[in-house]
Amino acid sequence: MTISSLFPGFAAHRLATPDGQHIHALTGGEGPPLLMLHGHPQTSAIWHKVAPALARHFTLVLADLRGYGDSAKPPGSADHAAYSKRTMAADMLEAMRALGHEEFTVLAHDRGARVAHRLAADHPRAVRRLALLDIAPTLAMYEQANNDFARAYWHWFFLIQPAPLPERLIEADPAAYARDVMGRRSAGLAPFDPRALAEYVRCLSLPGAARGICEDYRAAAGIDLEHDRADREAGRKLAMPLLALWGEQGVVHKCFKPLQEWQRVAADVRGHPLPCGHYIAEEAPDALLDAVLPFLLEDR
């Protein structure tokens, strides 16, 4: 069974990045381009419940982040720059351009939403609108981390440990890691289609996947914070419309005030919680579509 069973009629692409790596993406639908980015420890398969409805309005580009899915998983470096959100954002800009899209809207969850934030900050002319799922800005979350957050988001602090400790432990049983991380959230494993779950496990078992995931988080705890602080110190704010949605049963809702935090970094922000936990697109696809489609269609 392959990911194609989740997205019938979609085409697969292998798209070059500026540093000679590659991004795997699926495309389908008709209309203006909509880039869709997943989170950890998942792949673009997260969108299978909402893609049919969105494809009636948009040309969807479902991309795997570097280090995840079937995208490249290059080695890291001492400063983790190969997995900075700046580098990962450049991947997506180049991929969209290769598909003929100079301007586009972005819908992104979790790690993908952090990439989308940097993409909008670094390339504001490319990003028309931004819909971000179940995150507050990375800098705010690290600066406001407390005991409740650290216990719930333990993987943030496990994955940034020096190599090869976390890599070795993930590689010992990738399926257990995926099921434990995802299953310990508020909804357990019930929301996940067995085909999607199998895809997450397959990709997490690929050579270099554990390294890629760890490097993503190491970058977020280091070089990404430097980039975010530089934006804050310069007074730079996102100008495009931004919709923030988060699960009212999740940790972001419990530990942070996401709407207020996004209003500190963007000029045009709206948003609200949805009746679910962290994995919005799989837990509450109808609620997500009801909330996000009017926003995405606003400037059509």
C-alpha positions, 0 to 999 in steps of 0.5 A: 500500500502506498500514499497514492491510495490516500490521494487518488488521481494526484501526481507525484513530483521530485523537486530540486532544492537550492542546495541540491537536495530534493522535495517529494510532493503530490499535486492535484485539484484545480484553481489557485495554488495552495501549499500544504505542509505537515508536522512531526512525526508525519508526512503529507498523508495528514491531509487525506481527509480534507484534500478532496474538498480543498481540491475543488477550489485549489491546485494542491501541493502536498509537500514532505518537509526535508527530513520527513516522508520521501523528501531528502534527509541530508546530514546535519552540521554543528549549527544545524543550518541544513534544517533551519526553517529558513533553509526548509522555507527555501526548499518550499519556495523553490519547489513551488516555483518549479511547479510554476507558482510564484505566489501561493497560499499556505496551509500548514500544521505543526512543524510545517507551520513553523516552516510556513512562518519563516517562508512568509517572513523571508519571502512575503511577496510569494505568500498571499495568505497563511493558515497555521494549525496548532502552534504558537510562534517558536520563540514564544513557546520556548520563552514561555516553557513551563513544567506543564509544557515540558511534560506534554512536549517532552519530545522537544527536549528529547530530540535536541539531545546530541547525536546519536542518542535520540536517533539510536532510540528512534531507529530501534523501533520507529513504529513504537516511536510514532505510535507513542508520540501520536497516541499519547495526545488527547485523542489517542490513535483513534483519528488515524486511518490505518493507511496513513499510520502505516505511511508515517511508520514507513517513512520514519523507518527510512534511512536518515529519517530519525536524523532528519527529525532530530535536526529539525528540532535541534535547529528550532532550539538554536538557529531558528530562535536567532532568526526569530529574535532578529525579526523581533528586534528589527520590528518586522511583522508578517503583513499577509492575512494570517489565520491561526487555528488550534485544538481546544483539547491540546497543549497549545491551548492549555499553555499559551495564548496563540492568538495573542502571540501571533498578533505580536508577530503579524499585523492581520491575524484572526483565529480561534480554537477548534473542538479537537486536539493537536492533529486537527486535519485528522481529528476534526476535518469538517471543523477545519474545512468550515473554518479555513475555507472561507479564509482561503477563498476570501480574495478569490 
